[in-house]
Amino acid sequence: MGNYPGSLKYTKDHEWARAEGSRYVIGITDHAQAELGEVVFVDLPEVGKQVTAGKPFGAAESTKAASDLFAPVTGKVVKANEALKADPSALNSDPYGAGWLVELEPTDGDTSHLMDADSYVKLLG
């Protein structure tokens, strides 16, 4: 079925958010990386860019398809995973670790629209 850590919050667009202090680390779920297939390129926003919950902030391209990356929370990008430029396959091999995408400083702390792991698994059916 996949790996969906209970400590994370999930979106219907298959991103996850992990609270770390006042910030959120963002990535794609195990389901998303499996659907994409082998990721060959990741387009991430610049540090300082404002992103809006539910809106695209970047893209992941695979040998099968390209997919927008959607922000789970509204905020400012304070860190982008530059290592993905050299090794985008980390999105496939370690989507909850080395494959993280960005770190956000939220400007709107509302996470009520995010799902827990059980709700996300139900969404997947």
C-alpha positions in Angstrom: 0.0 0.0 0.0 2.9 2.4 0.7 4.6 4.1 3.5 2.7 7.0 5.1 4.3 8.2 8.4 1.7 9.1 11.1 3.8 12.2 12.1 3.1 14.0 8.8 0.2 15.9 7.4 -1.0 15.2 3.8 -2.7 16.9 0.9 -5.2 15.6 -1.7 -2.4 16.5 -4.2 0.0 14.0 -2.6 2.4 16.3 -0.8 3.3 16.0 2.8 4.2 18.6 5.5 6.3 18.0 8.6 6.3 20.6 11.3 9.8 21.5 12.5 9.6 24.2 15.1 7.8 27.1 13.5 8.6 25.9 10.0 7.3 23.1 7.7 9.4 20.8 5.6 7.5 19.8 2.4 7.8 16.7 0.1 5.8 14.3 -2.0 4.3 11.1 -0.8 5.4 7.5 -1.5 2.2 7.2 -3.6 3.2 10.3 -5.7 6.7 9.1 -6.4 5.4 5.6 -7.4 2.8 7.2 -9.8 5.5 9.5 -11.3 8.0 6.7 -11.9 11.7 7.5 -12.2 12.1 11.2 -11.4 14.7 12.8 -13.7 14.3 16.6 -12.9 12.9 18.7 -10.1 12.1 22.4 -10.5 12.0 24.1 -7.1 11.3 27.8 -6.1 14.0 30.2 -5.1 14.6 31.0 -1.5 12.5 34.0 -0.5 9.6 33.1 -2.9 6.1 33.3 -1.4 3.9 30.2 -2.0 0.2 29.7 -1.5 -1.5 26.6 -0.1 -3.1 24.6 -2.8 -1.2 26.4 -5.6 1.8 25.0 -7.6 5.3 26.0 -6.5 7.4 23.8 -8.7 7.4 20.6 -10.7 8.8 17.1 -10.9 9.5 15.4 -14.2 9.9 11.7 -14.7 10.4 9.4 -17.6 6.6 9.0 -17.7 5.2 12.5 -16.9 5.6 15.9 -15.5 3.6 16.9 -12.4 3.1 20.2 -10.5 4.1 20.3 -6.9 1.5 22.0 -4.7 2.2 23.9 -1.5 0.5 22.3 1.6 0.7 25.6 3.5 1.1 29.3 2.7 4.5 30.8 3.4 7.9 31.9 2.3 10.5 29.4 1.1 13.5 29.5 3.5 15.3 26.5 2.1 15.2 24.4 -1.1 16.8 21.0 -1.4 19.5 21.8 -3.9 20.8 18.2 -3.8 17.8 17.2 -5.9 19.3 19.1 -8.9 22.2 16.7 -8.9 20.2 13.6 -7.7 16.5 13.9 -8.4 16.1 10.1 -7.8 16.1 10.8 -4.1 12.4 11.7 -4.6 11.9 8.0 -5.5 14.4 6.3 -3.1 13.7 8.5 0.1 10.6 10.7 -0.4 10.3 11.4 3.4 14.0 12.0 4.0 16.7 13.0 1.4 13.9 13.6 -1.1 12.4 16.6 0.8 11.6 19.6 -1.5 11.5 22.9 0.4 11.3 24.3 3.9 8.7 27.0 4.5 8.2 29.7 7.1 4.4 29.8 7.2 2.6 33.2 6.9 -0.7 31.5 7.5 -0.5 28.7 10.1 -3.9 27.1 9.0 -3.4 23.4 8.5 -7.0 22.4 9.0 -7.3 21.4 5.3 -4.5 18.8 5.7 -5.1 15.1 6.4 -3.6 12.7 8.9 -2.1 9.5 7.6 -5.3 7.5 8.0 -7.4 10.0 6.1 -4.8 10.1 3.3 -4.7 6.3 3.0 -8.6 6.3 2.8 -8.3 9.0 0.0 -6.0 6.6 -1.9 -8.7 3.9 -1.6 
